[in-house]
Amino acid sequence: MFEQAGSDAGDTDTVVVPCRVHGRILFVPVPRRVVLASGLAGLAATTLPAPTAAATTVGDMGSPVEHYTHLRRVLIQTDNLIGPRHVLPALEQHLARLSVRRRAAHGSEAVQLLALETRYEELAGWLAQDIGDERSAHGHTAKALDVSHITGDSDLTAYILSRKAQLAVDTGHPSDALGLAAAARRTARSGSRLEVIAVMHQAHAYAVLGDATESLSMYDAALDLLGRADDDGVWGSWLDEAYISTGRARSLAALGQYEEAAAGFDTAITALSAVYWRDRGVYLARAARAHAGTGNTTLAARIGLQAVTIAAETGSARIVGQLDRLEQALVPAARAEGVAQFRAALDRIVLHPA
């Protein structure tokens, strides 16, 4: 259904984009030329540029460990501001160069570069997940987990197990997520922030499975653990009570407790720093869905419209996916104030098959 715009069935230059299919928004691989022809050129930004000579040769960059460590921080900061669709191609280019440099290294430098390569793979998995490319997300994250065992870094292994739990629940496999989160907790150092992160993923998996008692108990445990956790400055530096409260709000929404969920998201949005632009869009979309659950459809549509703007700028599948759920929740209130405007805005940022 995507062949009419000059593409052909053998076209392998594809990009995963949100598409309107039978009234729902799904993320599917589409030939890039079709996306460009649609007028939604921004969605084509995840195509990886052709490798350059620099990607296949080892250049003199001083300390490669320091260089790639700093570069990863910059990529994370950039993702927070503009989202994954523009950052992932750059990250994959640098990952290819890092891999070449690591293979040419020896001794301790080779070990350090392998650990960095693992962190790049994990970040690539996160970015792929956030553009809706589940296959690439699973591939990058699985590779990161494999290599973490080679490095012998149990902290890294625990973190990636938690990421796999997050990916599992977000892709519709909460039972798998529960097992992965439990494995992450067993692997994490007792009293570390990594343990808190694992417990949070257990809590949300229980919520998606419909176990409110176990889920909310886990969030209480996470807060207690955080109060006693060490602060090594490496893992979970962003983890605080507000972050746990936001996770709890998400789980409350999954449990259908929309009033509490909406209040939690509204508080989180007010406190969120401006540097987390993409996350603001995620919180707005989740808040809108929660408000729709309470029956306040006008407010839900207004907040949803704000999230549409950020979704268009960042290309975040987490935002668009939540807005799709919001749109379905608003179907019974199609004539309510602001709903038609929200639906029209959302429709403009997704691809429509011919």
Secondary structure as GFF3:
##gff-version 3
##sequence-region A 1 354
A	DSSP	beta_strand	14	21	.	.	.	ID=ss1
A	DSSP	beta_strand	24	31	.	.	.	ID=ss2
A	DSSP	alpha_helix	32	37	.	.	.	ID=ss3
A	DSSP	three_ten_helix	41	46	.	.	.	ID=ss4
A	DSSP	three_ten_helix	53	55	.	.	.	ID=ss5
A	DSSP	alpha_helix	64	82	.	.	.	ID=ss6
A	DSSP	alpha_helix	84	104	.	.	.	ID=ss7
A	DSSP	alpha_helix	107	130	.	.	.	ID=ss8
A	DSSP	alpha_helix	134	151	.	.	.	ID=ss9
A	DSSP	alpha_helix	154	170	.	.	.	ID=ss10
A	DSSP	alpha_helix	174	187	.	.	.	ID=ss11
A	DSSP	alpha_helix	193	208	.	.	.	ID=ss12
A	DSSP	alpha_helix	212	228	.	.	.	ID=ss13
A	DSSP	alpha_helix	241	254	.	.	.	ID=ss14
A	DSSP	alpha_helix	258	271	.	.	.	ID=ss15
A	DSSP	alpha_helix	277	294	.	.	.	ID=ss16
A	DSSP	alpha_helix	297	314	.	.	.	ID=ss17
A	DSSP	alpha_helix	317	329	.	.	.	ID=ss18
A	DSSP	three_ten_helix	331	333	.	.	.	ID=ss19
A	DSSP	alpha_helix	339	348	.	.	.	ID=ss20
###
